[in-house]
Amino acid sequence: MNNPFKAIVERLSNIESLLLELKQKPVEEEKSENLTVKETAEVLKVSEQSVHNYIKRGTLSAQKVGRIKLIKRVDLENALTEVKSLKYKRA
């Protein structure tokens, strides 16, 4: 006759190992959807003035909320992958 406790012990050990794996995984920082000019400069490793210049040229799009300019993280990632100048695009 099969021991029913053996199956329970096996399942509990599987659950325990899965929980240990989850515990050991590094927790990703929650990234905000909008970045300030200072945060964007830190991400790009440039000065804040450079970020202001990118916004002025239209390389980065930003929204002004009061006195603060906010850059959407998605727009920043798109700007990094997109080439705006036609002289660098291939036909």
C-alpha positions in Angstrom: 0.0 0.0 0.0 1.3 3.5 -0.9 2.1 5.8 1.9 -0.1 9.0 1.4 2.3 11.0 3.6 5.2 10.4 1.2 3.4 12.3 -1.6 2.6 15.1 0.7 6.2 15.4 1.9 7.4 15.5 -1.7 5.0 18.3 -2.6 5.9 20.3 0.5 9.6 20.0 -0.4 8.9 21.2 -3.9 7.0 24.2 -2.6 9.8 24.9 -0.1 12.4 24.9 -2.9 10.3 27.2 -5.1 9.8 29.6 -2.2 13.6 29.7 -1.6 14.2 30.5 -5.2 11.7 33.4 -5.1 13.3 34.7 -1.9 16.8 34.7 -3.4 15.8 36.5 -6.7 16.8 40.2 -6.6 13.8 42.5 -6.4 13.8 45.0 -9.2 13.3 48.6 -8.2 10.0 50.0 -9.2 10.6 52.4 -12.0 8.5 55.4 -12.3 6.8 56.1 -15.6 7.9 59.7 -15.7 11.5 61.0 -15.2 12.6 64.5 -14.2 15.4 66.2 -16.1 17.8 65.3 -13.4 16.8 61.6 -13.4 17.0 61.5 -17.2 20.5 63.0 -17.0 21.6 60.3 -14.6 20.2 57.6 -16.8 21.9 59.0 -19.9 25.1 59.9 -18.0 25.0 63.4 -19.3 24.5 66.9 -17.8 21.1 68.3 -17.1 21.9 71.1 -19.7 22.4 68.4 -22.3 18.9 67.0 -21.5 17.5 70.5 -21.8 19.2 70.8 -25.2 17.8 67.4 -26.4 14.3 68.6 -25.4 14.8 72.0 -27.2 16.0 70.2 -30.4 13.1 67.8 -30.3 15.3 64.7 -29.8 13.4 64.1 -26.5 9.8 64.9 -25.9 8.9 66.3 -22.5 5.8 67.6 -20.8 5.9 70.6 -18.6 4.1 70.3 -15.3 4.3 73.6 -13.5 8.0 74.4 -13.5 9.1 70.8 -13.9 9.7 69.0 -17.2 8.8 65.3 -17.2 10.1 62.8 -19.7 8.2 59.6 -20.2 10.4 56.5 -19.8 8.9 55.0 -22.9 9.8 58.2 -24.9 13.3 58.1 -23.6 13.8 54.5 -24.7 12.3 55.2 -28.1 14.6 58.2 -28.5 17.6 56.0 -27.8 16.7 53.5 -30.5 15.4 55.9 -33.1 17.6 57.8 -35.5 15.9 61.1 -36.3 18.3 62.4 -38.9 17.7 61.4 -42.5 21.4 61.6 -43.3 22.0 58.5 -41.2 19.1 56.4 -42.5 19.8 54.0 -45.3 17.6 53.6 -48.3 
